[in-house]
Amino acid sequence: MDNVLKPFIEFNIPAIEQEMYQLVEKIQAPAHLKESMLYSLKAGGKRIRPLFVAAVCEMYKQPLAPSYIVGSAVEMIHTYSLIHDDLPCMDDDELRRGKPTNHVVYGEALATLAGDALNTLAFGVLARLDIPAEQRIELVDLLSVAAGAEGMVGGQILDMDGEQRLLNLQELETVHVNKTGALLRFSIESGAVLANAPEKERRALVEYAHHIGLAFQIQDDILDIEGTSEQLGKTAGKDVASDKSTYPALLTLEGAKEKLTHHFEQAVNALGKIETNTVLLEQLAQYIVKRSN
């Protein structure tokens, strides 16, 4: 199988990042607020979520320009969540993507407001997309669910609750289907919305997204044990130190790796229900389960 992912990443990440930075730079806001927002946006990252939006559009041979804007919106939501997660009242972390966390550089108040600003800007970005109104409304609705109490925020609450006790497997999966998986699902499903994908294939993409979201989190849990702070760009071993509920803690490290393989295989099986060429999504799935950070 030809590696189509590497050139896809090399072409699209610079375009996504250029779009995302411009969306922030052109807003009318206090300079130090924009600086704080851009500090975390420019801290790096794999840009997995915007890449998924673009990959689905590419799969259906749709224009990529709208996907860059939608991808920017979801990356803003993801980045805001990281800024808030790192705050002393949450995970209290001083390192993110190999750099001091936002509140360490700008203080807790400005970091909190920078996260708030990224969160709200994301919805404005979607509302102003140059696509049919029905699609804009659907994207705003999908993102509000994925990012809010029914998705990422709800998952974060369940994750915090789980710090007080060891969750069972079903409870742990519920946490991560929401905390990590919801934004990944939005990224994949939003590409299907932009591409007007057939309903049957959209359901298959949602199934793929479900398993990819769980695989992503399981690999994160494995890397927390096997990776270094330098590799991860954040504090390694923190989950173990805080007795956090993780897949290795529940299933052992070997069991977690078996569960990772299971969800990867289920994700690829879901792609078998799609008639168009899915090699890009298959290789993105491989990238997620084999990554080292």
N, C-alpha and C positions, 0 to 999 in steps of 0.2 A: 504494500500500500504506500503510495507516495505521501510524503509529509507535506500536507497542504496547510497545516496549522502554523508552522514557523513563518512563512511569508505573509500569511494572513495577519498574524500578530504584529510583525514588523511594519506592515503597511498601515494597519488600523489604529494601533495604540497612539502614535503621534497625532493622527487626525482627531481621535477622540479627546485627547488631552488638550489640544489646541482649542477645540470647540468649548470644552468645559471651562478652561481658564478665561476665555473671552466672555463667556456668559456671566462670570463673576466680575471681571474687570469693568464691564460696561454698566453695572448697576450704580445707581446714585446712593452711596452709603458712606459713612465715616471711613477714612483711609485706614485707620488701625483695625477696624472690624474686617474690612476686605483683606488686609494683610494677614490677619489671623485665619480667616477662611481659606485663603490661598496657601498658607503655610502647611495646613494639613492635607489639602488637595494635592499639593506638589510634593508631599513626602514620599511618594512612590506607591507601590502596590502592583498587583498583577493585573488589575483592571478586568478581572474575570467577568464581572456582571455586565459592563458595557460590551465586552467581547461577545457574550452570549446574545445580546440584542442584535448586534451586527451579524453574527454567524447565522442566525435564523433568517434574517433578511437576505443574506448572501445565498443561503440554501434555496430560497424561493426566487432568486434572481431579481430582487427588489432594490431600489436605490438605497444607498447606505447613509446618505446625509441625514435623514430623519432619525436613523438609528443612533447616530452620534449624539444627537440632542437628548433622546430618551436615555441612552447610556450615561450621559452626563448627569441627568436627573437622578438616576438610581445610584450613581457613584457619590453624588452629594449626600443622599440619604445614608449610604453606607459610611461615609466619612464623618458625618455628624454623629452617628451612633458610636463610632470609635472615640471621638473627642469626649463624648459624655461617659462612655465606658471607662475611660482612663482617669476620670475625676476622682479625687479623694473619697467622695461619698459613694463611689461605685467600686471599681476594681483597684483604685489608687495605684496606678502604674506610671512610671516616669520614662518609659521607653516605648516608642511605637515606630515601626519600620526603620529601626536603627537610629532614630533621632529623638531628642527630648519631646515628650508629649506636649500638646498645645498649652495646657494649663501651667506647665513648668516654664514655658517661654513667655506666655502672655498673661498669666494669672487666671484664677478660677472663674472670675466674673466674665472676663472677655471670652475665655474659651467656651463657657456655657452659652453665651450669646452668639458666638460664631457658629456653634452647632445648631442653635435655633434658626439662625439666618440661612444656613445651608438646607435645613429641613424645609423651611417655607419656600425658599427659592425654587426648589425642585418641582413643586406643584405649579408655580407660575411658568416655569420653563415648558412643562407639558401643556398647559392651557394655551400657550402662544404658538404651539407647533403648527406649521403650515400643512395640515392634513384635514380631512373631513371632520366636522364637529363631533360626529358619533364616535369616531376613533379617539379623539382627544378626551371626550367624557369617559370613555371606557378605560383609557390609560390612567387618568386621574383617579378613577374609582378603584382600579386594581392596585395602584400604588398606595392609596390610603389604607386599604386592607392589609397589604403586605408589610407596610411600615408601622402600622399602628397596634392597637390593643389586640386585634385578632391575628397579628403576625409578629413582627420583630419585637415590639415593645412588650407584648404579652409573653413572648418567649423569654425575654430578659428577666421578667418578673418570676417566671417559673424556674429559671436558672438560679436566680438569687434564693428562691425558696429552697431549692435543692442543695444549697450550701449547708443547710441545717441537718440534712440526713442523706443517706445513700438512696438514690432513686432506683426503681426497677427499670427494666429495658423499655417497656412501653412508655413510662413517664419520661425517660431520657430522650426517646425518639420524639415525643410530643414537644419537648423543649426545643429540640434542634430543627424540627420541621418548621417551627415558628421563628426562632431566633436567627438561624442561619439560612434555612431553606426558603423562607418566604420571599426574600429579596432575589434569590436565585430563580425562584419560580416566576416572579414578576419579570425578570430580565428575559427569560425564555418565552414566556407567554406574551410579553409586549412585542417581541419580534414577530410572533404569529399574528398579533393584531395589525401591525404595520403591513404585513405581507398578505393579509386577508386569507390566511391558511384555511383549508377545509376543516370543518368541525371535527371530523374523525381524527385528522392528523394533529389538530390542536390538542385534543385529549391525550394523544400519544406523547406530545411534547410536555404536557403537564406531568404525565407519569414519569417521563425521563427526568424532568426537573426534580420531582420528589426524591428519586434515588440519588441524583447528583448532589442535592442538598445534604442528604445524610452522609454520603461518601465524603463530601468536603469536610464536614465536621469531624468525622471519624479520623480522617487523615490529620486534621489539626490536633486532635487528642494524641495521636501517635507521635507526631512531631514534637509535642510538648515534652515527651519523654525522651525521644531519640535525638532531637535537634539541639543545637546550641543557640544561645542568645544572638550570636553573630549571624548564624544562618537565618534565624527566624525574624530578626529585627525587632524582637520584643523579649521580655523576660521569659527564658525557658524554665520549665519545671515548676511554674507557679501553680498550675492546677493541682499537682501532687502535694505541694507545700500547704495549700489551703484546703486539702481534703475535699476537693470539688468532685461532683459526680461526673465521671467521664466513661467512655467506652472501655478503655483499658482497666479502669478501676472496677468496672462491673463484670467484664468478660475475660480479663487478663489481656496482656499485650498481644498474644497470639490469637486469642478469640476476636479481638478488635480487628486484626488484620484479615481474618476470615470474613468478618461482617463487612469490611471494606470491599473485599472481592465480590461478595454477594450483591451489594448495591451497585457496584460498577457493572456487573453482568446484567442485572435487571434493567439498568439504564440503557444499555446497548440493545437489549431485547425489545424495549419499548420503541426504539428507533426503527426496528424491523417492520413496524406498522405504517411507516411513512414511505410513500412511493418515490419521492425525489431522492437525490443523492445526499446521504447523511454523513459522509466521511468526516466533514469538519466537526460536527458535533461528537462523533465517536472519538476523534483525536483530542477534543477538548476534555472529554471524560477521562481519557488516559492521562492527560496533563494534570488533572485535578488529583488523581489517585497516586501519581508518581512524583509530585512536586516535593521539594525539600524545604519550602518556606511558605 
